Amino acid sequence: MFLVLFRNRKRADIDADAYIHDAVAMEALAHEQPGFLLFRSYTADDGEVLSMSEWEDAASARAWSRNAEHLLVQRRGRDEYYESYTLYTCDSPKVQRFTLNEDARG
């Protein structure tokens, strides 16, 4: 698995409708990409957003980052949407899981 975390703050003056349109389109497009596994996005109380995508491998994530439509929206993000962002990537992250046993729930 290859993990991508995108931490960002949006500009106060963005065109919210345009941003939502692009975000929905990019999520739909990502789902169609070979190697795509999962996407989630969380917004903190202070407005910072953390988006996470999981890919089968680094090559799949790299191919997504180089997708022509995605490249256009990335540029629009820098030019129009984001005040700041940080991108984190991790190949073969350590994964620990916990699931409450059905019997323990009573």
Steps between C-alpha positions, in 0.01 A plus 500: 500500500607857430352780711460866400400769752409846377484760777366839394346834583276670250506870418225712654400638158467179296209432268343228718275368223793460262706330770221253583450426129872425456520295822204282401637453147847407626367250752291332228800494265729357770255213553550406133880488522682166505627427850258732682380356833347771721446873550393681818504866598467658845466863602627622838318761708756760393431439130808296419421201276672163497425280199629147474521270202619141491651341191617150419854626445716807440475465122119526516515811719763656272285431194208676671717801582590523129147455364435784253168613652643470851801712399265778381308497828823488701609821327159657564537402866831685529374800302148534645412271793778436748667730746743220585540126475736219589508165324621193688564163334585168656593175335414187700363674811490303823136402549341393829131412514244450774142380463276448797397137514128456419460284815640778719235747385230303681 
